């Protein structure tokens, strides 16, 4: 059993937003009642049956269905109000009661670990959504991230895995697919920059072996995560698939606080506070150390381990009411160690990876104009070794980028966005693989190169009527490594048929240049063209009642010139098994499509009851080799996917969480077929499939108020049904009999855990 414990403390003043707006002084006499409301800080929705305590006076009241409360008999002077609701940050703040009383007070609670803010933006829509009319998009707030990230890994990407349209079948990896598009074709951004170095993983592995990965960001410092499934505005270029945006939260400008968490898999620390007496800025620091490697080793009964450590920091400061400066830093390193038994000499035994990312930004704000400039510096180094400690891979990447963006409100119904960026990338690689004699290693790659990526975009949001929004745009990029340029237009539109009915549609061209490892080295292709995707989406959303909606989205993605390495996989040619060639070169050989339908029902409530979603997606992904004429299902072709998340807040002290993922699973990538319970090499690709994947996780949270502290006890069970899920593992092959070893490994069994959170 894994025991999880957390400790949170604060020094200085604490609390959230008292007063109808921002004031801290409220009035009343000893005979006058003090009245107010407790509401959700984001939506303003009332929180019912919440206990409001005046600590120093020993008085309390419970809110009604409208979140209102009344406390009688308070003497004039300062009083400390205390409110505790499971799923929200602990409320404690001083309110000065004087005479006479000008009106009620409003206590705004912030979700998750997000701390109090002096200014609050109240969004009337209870559902989170991006500003652009994207047909299929989903936003996870901090509280949802904390419930979905999982105890074993503390990984925000595992929260994304439960969103509609997302498919995964590996308990030990963060990677996922969206609408049949694999992880390599997804865009990842953090604080306004696209960067590929946000993952603890094993780099340089071509065969998707049994490794591990975790996001290099602590969920406690994330404001929200946005997933854009299909056609979306291309403010960041470079990929043909979906986009995932991380937005780190600012530190608290109200008080200094310290949060220490300890579990059976990792330990973390988050500290934050205001800058200066005027509180014109804030700082936030987080550090995390994992010992997940020992847990995975015990649960899988194999000598497989994966451990990591990382740190994040953010500083924000208002130079003036119009000028703001911010600085973000992320750093981390990981170590993967595989089972050394019965492996080829070019199989990875130890994989090391380290990254550091820094982003500096400046923003200038006027009533009709917002200008921002950002600078990014990133460095990544990885190294892989075999069981004899011989080096298989050694690589280093550097990224230096600058971008500027502007938003202009040209008229009441017209908003214009534009931006440009320049990015220099440096890349070096050494790669060794099995020689033709299968007894020694041979060096395949040894190169150092740099290239410049430049690009820009322009888009508009036009609202000709209150019911219609049209948002066209275009992006242009140039990649000096291949000397190629691209132009990628898009358009999104939304038609609000009624207050509860919305129709959204979008279309766009998305293009991805060949990276260094696809152009250079022994596998580098000649004259590679950008991979291209044409995406089309149309979706309908119906609000049935306040806080409940259903939606349906139909999508079609046409792909052209996708890269493939013919000869890179062992296959049957005639009656002979032909082994894979590590020196096979990349070519633009694949055209294909991904088509499907996504259905979702979602309910959200700030008070009691059930919040969450149930989604189902059906899709097909298929490719055709334009040279050989071969056709096959895509590696990420999962026909049926069902994801569900439910949060039941039983009271202000107790909540229950359920997370369900079911998938028909992916093809076993390569030329394998199942015959009579055994697997053999064949001449048709992706005919065999992994068994159905299914996993149900349950969690319960219970808070206790004790001596001006809040204690939260929670219990979680992973894989409640104890399903024997498996993941792909490249098999060994007998070239004489064509028989292979079993091409998959077992994953996590049922895993219970308990823990405790203490807040001061």
N, C-alpha and C positions, 0 to 999 in steps of 0.2 A: 504494500500500500504506500502511495506517495503522500507525504504530509506537506501541505502548503501553508505558509504563514506569511502575513504581511503586517508591517508596522508603519503608521503614518503619524507625523507630528508636525507642529507649527510653532513658530515663535513670532511675537508681534501680534498685531490686530488681525482678526479673522472674520470671515462672513461673506454675505452676498449683498444684493442691492436693496437697502431699505428705502422707503419713500416712494411716492408715486412716480418719481422720475429718478433723480440722482441725489436728492438731499439726504442728510443723515439726521436732521433734527425734526422730531415730531412732537406734538404738544398734547396736553390733557391734564386735568387736575386729578386729585386723589379720588374725587367722586365721579369723574368723567370716564367713560369706557374708552379703551384704545381698540380701534378696529382696523382691519386690514385684509389682505388677500395673499395667498401663497400660490405662485404660478410657475409654469415652466419658463425658464429664461429665454428660450429660443422662440417658442410659438406664442407665449402668453396664455396658454391653456391653463385653467384652474386645476389645482391638485386637491382632491377631496380626502377627508378623513385623515388629515395630517396633524400630528400633535405639534403645537407651537408652545414652547416653554420659555418663560422669563426666569432665567437661572437665579438671579440674585434675589428676586421677590418670591420665589417658590410658587408661582402661579402658572397656569397653562390653559390652553383651549384647543379644541379640535375643529378643523375646518369643515364647512358644509359642502354640499355638492358644487357650489360655485367657488370653492376655495376660500371662502370668507371666514374670519374668526373675530372674536370679541373677548377682550380681557378687561375685567373691572378691577378697580381699587389700586391702581398703580400710583405711587407717589411721584411728584415731579423729580426730574433728574435723569441721569444716564441709567439704562438698563440693558442687560445683555440678552438678546433673543437667540434661541437655539432651536433649529429645525433639522430633523433627520428623516430622510426618505431614501429607501434602498434604490440604488441606481443613480442617485444624484450626489454631488459633492456635499459634504457636511456644512451646514449653515451655522455660523456663529458670528454675531456682529452687534456692536453697541449702538443703541438708539437713545437719543436724549429726549425725554418726555417733559414738556413744559406746558404752560397754560396761557391762552386758550388753545383748543384743538382745531387746526385748520383742515383736517381731513384724514382719510385712512392711509395706511402705509402699504406698500407692495413689496413683498419678499420674493425675489426671483432666484430660483434654484437652477444651477448649471449641472448638466448631465455628466456622468462618468467622472474622470479625474480632472476635467476642466475646472479651473479655479475662477473665483469672482472677477468680474470686469466692471470697471467704473461706468462704462458706457455699454449698453446692450442694444443690439439690433433685433427687433421682434419681427419674425416672419409669420404672417397670418396663415400661410399654407402649412398644414401639419406634415406634409410630405416634403422631404428634401429633394431638390432637383437643381441641375445646373442652369445657368442663365440662358444658354442657347437652347433652341427648340429641337433637341436631339431626339429622334424617334425612340431610342432605347438607351437609357442611362440610369444609373443607380448610385446613390450617395450613402455612405456609411458614416454615421456620427461616432463620437468617441465612446458613448455608452454601448453602442452595438459592437464596436471593435473589441471592447473589453469582454463582452459576452461570447463573441465568436472566435476569438484568437486562439483559444485552447490553452490549457495549463501546461502541457508538455513542452510546447515550443514558444509560447508568447509571440505569435507571428501574425501581423496584420494581413499578410497575403493569404493566410488560411481563412481569415474572415471573408475575403473576396471570393474564395472558392465556393461559398454558399450562395452567391448572388445568382439571379436568373441568367441562363445562357452560358454559365461557366461550368467546365467539366474537368475533373481530375480523378486519378485513381491511385495516388501514391501518398500514403500516410507520412512519409519521411521527407517529402519534398514540397517546397512552396510553389513550384511551377504549376501552371494550369493552362488550359486552352479555352478560347472563346470562339464559338461558332466554327469549330474545325480549324481555327488558325492557331499554330503552335506558339510557344513562348518566345521564340526568336523573332517573330513578326509583331510583337506587342510593343507599344511605346510606354515607357515609365518616366514620370516626371516627379521632381520634388522641389517645392517652393519656386516654381516657375522655370525650371530647367529640365531638359531631357538628359538622362544619364543612365548607362547600363550597369553602374557599379553599386546597386542598392541591395545586393544579395550575397549572403554567405553561401558559397557553393564550391563545386569542383569544376574548374574551367579547363578547357582543352580536351574534353572527353567527347569523342565522336559517336560512340555506340550506345549512348544513354544507359550506361551501366548502373548498378544499384548504389547510387551515392545519396547524399542528403543535401538539403538547402533550407535556409531560413532568411527572412527579410532582415536587413541590417538597420532596422528602425524599431525602437521600443514603442509599443502601442500607446503607452501613457503620454507620449509627447505629440501624438497626432491629433489634429483638429478633426479631419475627416479624410476619407478616401473616395474618389469618384471613378466609376467604371463607365466608359463610353463604348458600348458594344459594337456599333456599326458605323454608319456615316456620321461624321462629326467634323467640327471646324478644325483645320490643320494649323494651329498656332505653333505646333512642334512637328517638324517633318521627319521622314525617314523610315516609316514602317507601313506595312500593308494591312495590319490587323487592328485590334482594339487598342484603346488608350486607358492607362491607369494613372491617376494623379494623386500624389500624396501632398497634403498641406499640413505642415507642422504648426502647432499652436504657439501663441506667444506666452511668455511667462506672466505671472500675476503682477499687476501694478498696484494691488491693494495690500498685499502682505507677503512676508517671506514664509516659505513652507518647505518641509522636507518629507519625502515619502520613501520609505525603505520597504522593499518586498523580498521575501525569501520563500522559495518553494523547493520541491524535490528535484527540479530540473534547472533552476537558475536563480540568481540573486540580482536585484537591480536597485538603483537609487535615482530619485528625481528630486532636484532642488530648484527653487525658483524664488523670485522676489522682485520688488521695484528698484529702480535706479534713482537715487537722489531724493531730496525732500519733496520736490515738486512732482515726483512720480511721472516724469515725462518719458520714461522707458522701463524696460523689464528685461530680466535675464532668466534663462532656463538651461539647466544642465542635467543630463541623464547618463547613467552608465549601467551596463548589464554584463554579467558573467554567467555562462551556461555550463552546466555539467550534464547536459542531455546525453552526451556520449555514453556515460555509464548506464543511464536508464535504457537507452536503445539496445545496448549490449545485453542487458539482462532480459529485456522483453522479447528480443528476437532470437535469443539463445545462440548468437553467432558473434564472432569477434569483429563486429562492425561498430564503429564509434564516430560521432560527429559532435564536436564542441566548438564554441565560438565566444567571442567577447566583442562588445562594441560600445560606443559612446556617441551622444548627440548633444549639441549645444545651440542655443539661439539667443541672440541679443537684438532688441529693438529699441529705438530711441527717436523721439520726435524733436528734430532740430528746431522746428517752428510749427505753427498750426498747419502749414502746407507741406513741409518737408519732413520725410521720415526715412531713417536709415535702419537697415537690418542686416544681420550677419548670421549665417547658419553653417554649422560644421557637423559632419558625420564621419566616423572612423570605425573600423572593425577588422577583425581577423578571424579565420576559422581553420580547423584542422579536421580532415576526414581520414579515417584509417579503416581499410577494408580487411576482410578475411584473407589471410595469406595462403590458405591451403588450396592446392591444386589449381593454380592460375597460370596463364601464359606470362611470358617474361615482359610483355608490353601492356599487361593489365595494371591499372593504378592500384597501388597499395596505400600510399599516403598522398593526400592532396592538400596543399597549403594555399590559402588565398587571403590577401590583405588589401583593403581599400581605404582611401580617405577622400572626402568630397567637401569642398567649401564653396559657399555661395554668399556674395555680398550684393546688397540691393539698395537702391535709392528710389523714392517715389515722391512725385510732386503732384498735389491735388488742388484743383480749382473746381468751381461749381459745374463747369461744362468740359473740363479737360483733366485727364489723368495721364501723367507721363511716368514711366519707370525705366530704369536701367539696371542691369544685373551682370555680374561677372562670376564665372564658375571656374574653379580649378579642381581637377580630380586626378588621382593616381591609383593604379591597380597593379599588383604584382602577384603572380601565381606560380606554383611549382609542383609538379607531380613526380612521384618516384615509384619504382616497382618493389617487389619483395626483397630484392638484393640491394636496395638503396641506390640503384642506378637511375639517373634523371631521365624521365620520359618527356616532360614539358617544362619549359621555363619561359614565361612571358611577362611583358610589362607594357601597360598602356597608360598614356597621359592624355588629358583633355583640358584644353584652355579655351574658354568660350566667352563671348560678350553678346548681349542682346538688349535691344531697346523696344519698348512697346508704348503705344499711345491709344487712348480712347477719347473720342470727341463726340459730345452730344450736339450734333449739327442742328437738330430741330426736335420738337417734342416727340415726333414719331420716327426719328432717324438717328441712329448711333453708328459711328464708324470706328472700327478697330484696325490698327496696322502695326507691323513690327518687322524687325530685321535682326539677323544674327550672323556672327562669324565665329567659326570653331576650328581650332587646330587640333589635330589628333596625331599622336606619335605612338607607334606600335613596334614591338620587337618580339620575335618568337624563335624558340629552338624546339624542334619536335623530333622525337625518335620513336620508331615503331619496329615491329617484328620484321626481320629480314626474310628474303625468299627461302632461305634454308630452314626457317622457323626455329633456329637455334640461337640466334644472336639479334642484336638491335642494329638498325641502320638509321642514319640521320636523314630525315626528310626535309625539314625546314630549318633555315638559319638566316633570318632577314631582319633588317631594321628599316623602317620607312616612316614618312610623315605625309599628311595630306591636309587640305583646307576644305571645309564644308561651309558654304555661304548660302543664305536663303532669306526669304521674306514673305510676308503674307499681307493681305488686305481683305476685310470683310465688313459687311454692314448688317444691321438689324433694323428692318423697316416695318413699322406697324401702321399700315394705311388705315385700318379700322381697329377698334378695341378688341375685335375678335380674331384678327389675322396678324401673324408675324411671319415675315419672309427674311431669310438670312443667307445670302449668297456670299461666296468668297473665292479667292484663288491664292495659291502658293507656288513659288518658284524656288528651285534649289539647284546648286551646282556642286559637284564632287570632283576635286582635282585629281584624285587617285585614278579615276577612269576617264577623266576629261569629259564628263557627261552632264547635261542639264535636263531638268524636268519641269513641267508645268502641271499643276494639279488643281483643278477647279472643284467646287462643291456647292451644294445648296441644301438648306433645311427650311421647313415651313411648318407652321402650326395654325390650325383652324379650330377655334373654340366655338363649337356648334351651340353649346348651351353652358350654363355655369358648371355642369357636371360632366360634359362630354368634350373630349379633345381628340383631334386627329392630327398626327404628326407624320411627316414624310421627309426623306432625305436621300441624296445621291451624291456620289463623289468618286474621284479618281485618287488612289493612294499608291505611292511608289517608294521603293526601297532600293538604295544603291548597294552594290556588292562591297562587303567590308574587306579589310586587309587579308584575313585568312582565306577569303574566297578568291582573291586576285593574285596573292604572292605565294611563294613556296611551291613545293612539288605538286600540290593540289590546285594551285591557282589557275583559274580559267583565263582564256584569251578572248578579248572583246566582249566581256560580259555586259549585258544590258540590264537596266534596272528592272527588278521584279515589279509587276503592276497588278493592281486589284481595282475593279469597278464595284462599288458597293451601292446597293439599293435597299431602302427600308421604308416600310409604312406601318404605322402603329395606331391603335385606337385605345383610348383610356376613358373609362366610365367611373365617375364618382357615384356610388350607390347611396352612401350616407356620409355624414361627417366622420372622417377618419377611416373610411373604407373605400377601396378602389379595385377594379379589375382592369387588366390590359391584355392586348394581343398584338404581337408584332410579327410581320412576315418579312423575311430578308432573303436577298440573293447577292452573292459575291462571286464575280467572275474573275479568275486569276489567269495571268499570262506571263510567260517567260520566267517561271519559278525555277529556282536552281536545283540541280540534281547532280550527283556524282555517279554516273553509270560505271558499273564494275566495282563499286565500293561495298557491295554486299555479296556474301557467299550464296550461290544459286546453282540450280541444276540446269546444265546445258546438254541437251540430248540425254545420254545415259551417264554423264560424267558430272561430278561435283566440282565446280570451279570456285576456288576460294576468293575472298575479297582482296582487292588491291588497295593498300594504303595510299598509293600514289595516284589514284583515280582523280581526274580533274573535274572541276565544277563546270557545268554547262547550263545554258538556258533551254531546258528541254520540256518543261511541264506546263501545260495549260489545264485548268480545272475549274470547279465550281463548288460552292458551299451554299446550300439552300435549306430553309427550315422555317419553323414557326415557334414562337416563344409565348407562353401563356403565364399570367401571374395574377394572384389575388393577394392583396396586402391590406393590413389593418394596423393603425397606429393610434395609441392613446397615451396621454401623459399621466393619467391616473390609474385606477384599478382596471383589471381586465387583461385581455390578450392583445399583444402587438406582435407583428412579424409578417411573414409572407410564405406562400406556397407557390412554387413555379414548376412548370413542365416545359421541356423543349424537345422537339423532334427535328432532326436534321440529317443531311447527307453531304459528304465531302468526297469528291472523286477527281482523279487526275488522269491525264493522257500524255504519254511521252510522244512529243511531236516528231521525233527522229525514228524511234523503233516501232511506234504505233501501240505500244503496251498500255493497257489501262488497268487501274487498280484503285481501291478505296484509300483515302488519305490516312496518314498515320494518326491523325487526331479525329478520325471519323467515329464519333460516338452517336449512335442513332437516337437513344432515349436518355434524357437527363431529368431528374427530379431533385430539386433543392428546396429545403424548408427550414424556417427559423421561427421559433415561437418564444415570446417572453410573457409570462403570466405574473403580474404584480398582484399578489394576494392581498397585501396590505402595505402600509408604509414601511413595514419591517421585513417582509418576506416576499421573495420572488423565485420563480422557477423558469429554467431555460432549457429548450430542446433544439437540437440541430440535427438535420437529417440530410444525407446525400446518397442518392441512388443513381447508378449509371449502367447502361448496357455494356460499357467499356470499349476500349480501343482495339484495333487489330494488333497482333504481335508483329512488330515492324520487321519486314524481311520476307524471305522466300521459305516459309515454314508451313507445313500442313499437319493436321492431327489425324492419325490413322490407328484405330484400335487402341486408343489410350496412349499411344506413343507419338512423338513428333519427328518428322523427317524433313529433309531439304527437298524443295520442289521448284518448279519453274514458273509459278504464278505468285505474284507478290500480294501480301496482306490478306491471305485467305483465312488463316486461323485468328481467333480472337481470345483475349483474356476473359476469364469468367466475370460474371456480373459483380460490380462493386456496390457495396452497401454498408453504410455506417451511421449509427444513431448515437449521439452523445447527449447526456442529461446533466443538468447542474441545478443546485438549489442554493439560495443565499438567504441568510437570516441575520438581521441586525439587532443589537442590544444597546440601549443607552445606559451608561454606567459611569457615575462620578465625572460628569462633564466630558466623557469620552464616548466614542461609538465603536462597538465591536461587531464585526461582521463575520459570521461563520458560514463557510460554504463547503459543499461536497459535490464532486463531479465524477461521472463514470463515462469513460470513453469506450466506444464500441460496445454498447450495452448488450446487444444481441450476440456478441462474441463471434461475429462472422469471420470466416477464414479468407480474408481478402489477400490478393496477391498483386505483385507488380512485375513488370518485364525485367528480365535479367538475361543478357546475351548468352546463349547456350554454347556448350562445347559440341563439336561436330565430328562424327566419324565419316571420313570421306569415302570409305569403302562401302559401308552399309547405308549411308545417308541418314542414319539415326542421330538425333541430337539429345542432349540432356534436357531436362525440363526447363523451358524458357521463362520461368517466373519464380519469384521468391515470395515467401509469406511475409505478412506485415503485422501490425499491432493487434494483439488479442484484447479482451476486455481489460480495462485499466481503471481502478477506482482511485480517487484522491480526495483528501480533505484539506482544509486550510482555514486561515483566520486573518482578518484585516482589522487593525486597530488604528483609530484616528483620534488625535488629540485636538 
